[in-house]
Amino acid sequence: MKNSKLKIALLFLMVCGLFGCVSAQMKPAKMLPPKVKREVTIKASANDVWKLIASLEKVEEYVPSLVKSSLADGNGLDAVREMVMADGTPRLETVLVFDPDNKHICFTPFDEYMPAEYVAVHYYVTAYGPNKCKVIFKGYLKAKEGVSEGKLIAQLGSEFSKTLKGLKKYMEN
């Protein structure tokens, strides 16, 4: 009996040591920095701004300089937004993240409007009082081989700036 208790204790210590050794070797995950980041402070409630952004079909209301028209198939996670851009080109994107509690939404395009291996655009809305919030756009992308990543970053940055400027103007008027 004494011998079996000793074996169990020894086995327990070996297992604990093994897990401790493995976990000590694991590195914590890191979030890659975005390639593009823009932000704006808006004199409106975070809930109102979030409600507008989450209404996928309303994007042309606050950024007509970029989007001519839009339709949404669904709402929330996995919704698809079809837009006609101001220059007449079509764009399809899907919602990868929809988190109303944290006011975070992420889109990725279906079509190749950018010559990139991937593009993901994250919107965050954070309250700074009852009638003030900050909206942050973060863009992650990887250019296809032979394509200037700088040009893609400039294009995405321009779209972010136009959208945030339009959102601010729309919400503050």
Buried (B, 14 or more C-beta within 10 A) or exposed (E): EEEEEEEEEEEEEEEEEEEEEEEEEEEEEEEEEBBBEBEBEBEBBBBBBBBBBBEBBBBBBBBBEBBBEBEBEEBEEEBBBBBBBBEEEEBEBBBBBBEEEEBBBBBBBEEEBBEBEEBBBBBBBBBEEEEBBBBBBBBBBBBEEEBEEEEBBEBBBEBBBBBBBBBBEBBEE
